[in-house]
């Protein structure tokens, strides 16, 4: 595939991947948000993964998996984590407005003559 003008990365994904892959990207976005929240908490408190694991009552390896987005915690596990960290856990379920911006819509391609082969490899390896 040659060069193609893209308005944003989400357009590229919508044009090139199947529904299952799109859903996986959406789940990965959620796991990333959880991972960053836990990582930011640990960094702001000056804790090691081992110290945070002790607070949460889990092994350091589980904290590592949570922070990397490798582990998909249950709602109950998130609730327990939030209680131990002094957080309030809110769950928002609402109909998705098709006009609503997705995370990918906020990412713009700086170079419009970008080679799509890079993105194809990225999607294939996701």
N, C-alpha and C positions, 0 to 999 in steps of 0.2 A: 504494500500500500504506500502511496506517495505522501506528499505533504497535503494537509487539509487545514482550512481556517476553522478554528474553534472559538466559540464565545466563552465557554467555560468547560471545566473537566466533567461536570455532570452531564452535559450534552453528549460528550464523547462516550461516557459510560452508557447512557441511554441508547445510543446508536449501536453499540458494539457488544453488549453483554446480555445474557439471558436473565429472566426474572429471578431465578434462584441466586444468581451472582449479585444482582441488585439488592435482594433481601439480605444477603450476607454482608454487603457493604453497610447497610442500615444497622444491622446488629453490631458490626464492628465499631460503628460510630458511638453506639450506646456503651459498649465495653470500654472504648477509649475514654469517654467522659468519666466513667467510674474509676478507671485506672488513674486518670489525671487528678481526680479529686483526692484519692487516697495518697498518691505521690505528693501532691501539693501540701496536704496535711502533714505528712511525715517531714518534708523539707522545712516547712514553716515552724515546726516544733523542734527541729534539729535532732530528729531521731534516726537511728539506724533501722534497717528492716527487722533486725532481731528484736530491738526494743519495741517497735510497733507490734510485732508478732506477740510479744509478751502481753502487751495491753489488750490485744484482740483475742488472746487465748488460742493462738494457732502457731504453726511452724513458720519459720522465716521463709521457707520455700513457697508457702502459700501466699505470703505477702508479695513475694517476687512475682508470682503468677498473676495476682490481682493487679499489681502495678504495670505489668506488661500487657494486660488485656488478654492474656492467654487463658485465664480461668473465667468461666461464666457463672457467677454466683446466683443462687436462688434469691427470691425476694426475702425469704426468712433470713438467709445469711446476711443480706444487705441491711435488713432491719437490725440484726444483732450487732453488726459492725457500727451502724449509725448510733445505736444506744451507747456503745462503749466509747465512741469518739465525741459524744455530746451533740450529735447532729439530729435533726428532724428529717425523717424520710418521707418524701412526698412522691406519690405516683400520679401522673397525669395521663389519662387516657381520653383522647378526643379524636373526632373525625379529622382526617388529614385534608386540609384545604389544598387543592391542586395548585392554587396560585401561591401558596406559602413557599417561601424560599427554603431549600434544603441546605445543609452544610456545604455541599459541593457547589451550590449556586454562588457562594461567597468567594469561591476560588476562581480567579480569572487568569487566563493564560496571557502572560506578558508578551510572548513572542507568538504572533498569530500564525506564523509559518512553521509551527512546530512539527516535527516528524512524528507521525502517529504510531510508528513502530515501537517507540518507547512506551507509549500508553498501552499498546496491545500486550507487550511483555509484562507490564505492571498488572494489568487485569488478569492475564493468564496465570501469573504467579500468586495472585491474591488468595 
